[in-house]
Amino acid sequence: MTLVFDVIAMVAAFISAILWFMASGKSLRRVQRKEVIDEHDINRIVTAFNRNQILNGRAALATAISATAVGLRFVVQIAVGS
């Protein structure tokens, strides 16, 4: 039973790492002081923020699943061991 929780924790941690890597890989274009920003630029900026927020949220969920699996593994190990 603990092996199942170990596998879930490892897979979730791996997925979390991939998602956070994907979120950090996208950088926003710098805006110059004299540059005029139009609606297309604003749309690109908002879209980039939204995509990063979604990826960060998924990575946080995967990290929570991993931590829960590790915690359940210890609970099962203590319950079976006693």
Secondary structure, DSSP 8 states (H G I E B T S, - for coil): -HHHHHHHHHHHHHHHHHHHHHHHH-------TT----HHHHHHHHHHHHHHHHHHHHHHHHHHHHHHHHHHHHHHHHHHH-
